[in-house]
């Protein structure tokens, strides 16, 4: 659902779906924040367009050791102008020793 309708919330929603079996109070708070954000931005226009077909803009972020097995979580988004044309978030496949290392694995 988030791929086409709300790519702006996909990284958060992807992370929260990994916590369904045993959610913590922090996970519930993240869900409440996500729902407040979605409710406040429900009328916002989501325009996808390209202002430069020769330039791909990329954003990547990662969170260190957020899963019970100490693996990180990575999210990224791609755009060629206005709006995100693709976004992805997933649990990392390897453990890292530090936050900077988690960021590098995310790239």
C-alpha positions as CSV (number, residue, x, y, z in Angstrom):
1,X,0.0,0.0,0.0
2,X,2.7,2.5,0.9
3,X,4.6,2.0,-2.4
4,X,1.9,3.7,-4.4
5,X,-0.1,5.8,-1.9
6,X,2.3,6.9,0.9
7,X,6.0,6.3,0.1
8,X,6.8,9.0,2.7
9,X,5.8,6.6,5.5
10,X,7.2,3.4,4.0
11,X,10.4,3.3,6.0
12,X,8.6,3.7,9.3
13,X,5.9,1.3,8.4
14,X,8.4,-1.3,7.2
15,X,10.3,-1.1,10.5
16,X,7.1,-1.4,12.6
17,X,6.0,-4.5,10.7
18,X,9.1,-6.3,12.0
19,X,8.0,-5.6,15.5
20,X,4.5,-7.2,15.4
21,X,5.2,-10.3,17.4
22,X,6.4,-8.5,20.5
23,X,6.0,-4.7,20.3
24,X,7.5,-2.6,23.0
25,X,6.1,0.7,24.4
26,X,8.5,2.5,22.1
27,X,7.1,0.7,19.1
28,X,3.5,1.7,20.1
29,X,4.7,5.3,20.4
30,X,6.3,5.2,16.9
31,X,3.0,3.9,15.6
32,X,1.0,6.7,17.3
33,X,3.4,9.3,15.8
34,X,3.1,7.7,12.4
35,X,-0.7,7.8,12.6
36,X,-0.7,11.4,13.8
37,X,1.6,12.3,10.9
38,X,-0.6,10.5,8.4
39,X,-3.7,12.2,9.8
40,X,-2.2,15.6,9.6
41,X,-1.0,15.2,6.1
42,X,-3.9,13.3,4.6
43,X,-5.0,16.3,2.4
44,X,-1.4,17.1,1.2
45,X,-0.9,16.7,-2.5
46,X,1.6,14.1,-3.5
47,X,3.0,15.3,-6.8
48,X,5.6,13.2,-8.7
49,X,7.4,14.9,-11.5
50,X,10.8,15.2,-13.0
51,X,12.6,18.5,-13.3
52,X,15.9,17.0,-14.5
53,X,15.9,13.6,-16.3
54,X,19.7,13.4,-16.0
55,X,20.0,13.7,-12.3
56,X,18.8,11.1,-9.8
57,X,18.6,12.2,-6.2
58,X,19.1,9.6,-3.5
59,X,18.5,9.7,0.2
60,X,19.6,6.9,2.6
61,X,19.4,6.6,6.3
62,X,20.0,3.7,8.8
63,X,19.3,3.0,12.4
64,X,21.9,1.0,14.4
65,X,21.0,-2.2,16.3
66,X,17.2,-1.6,16.5
67,X,16.2,-5.2,16.2
68,X,16.4,-7.8,18.9
69,X,19.2,-9.6,17.0
70,X,21.1,-6.3,17.0
71,X,20.8,-5.8,13.2
72,X,20.2,-2.4,11.8
73,X,17.4,-1.0,9.6
74,X,18.0,0.9,6.3
75,X,15.6,3.1,4.4
76,X,16.1,5.0,1.1
77,X,14.3,7.1,-1.4
78,X,14.9,8.1,-5.0
79,X,13.6,11.2,-6.9
80,X,14.2,13.0,-10.2
81,X,12.5,16.2,-9.1
82,X,9.3,16.6,-7.2
83,X,8.1,13.7,-5.1
84,X,9.6,10.3,-4.4
85,X,9.3,7.9,-7.3
86,X,10.6,4.9,-5.3
87,X,11.3,4.2,-1.7
88,X,12.6,1.1,0.2
89,X,13.2,0.1,3.7
90,X,14.4,-3.2,5.1
91,X,16.2,-4.9,7.9
92,X,20.0,-5.2,7.3
93,X,21.3,-8.7,6.7
94,X,24.5,-8.3,8.7
95,X,25.4,-7.0,12.2
96,X,27.5,-3.9,12.5
97,X,29.7,-2.6,15.3
98,X,28.8,1.1,15.1
99,X,26.3,3.6,13.8
100,X,28.7,4.8,11.0
101,X,29.2,1.2,9.9
102,X,25.4,0.7,9.8
103,X,25.1,3.8,7.6
104,X,27.8,2.4,5.2
105,X,26.0,-1.0,5.0
106,X,22.9,0.9,4.2
107,X,24.4,2.5,1.1
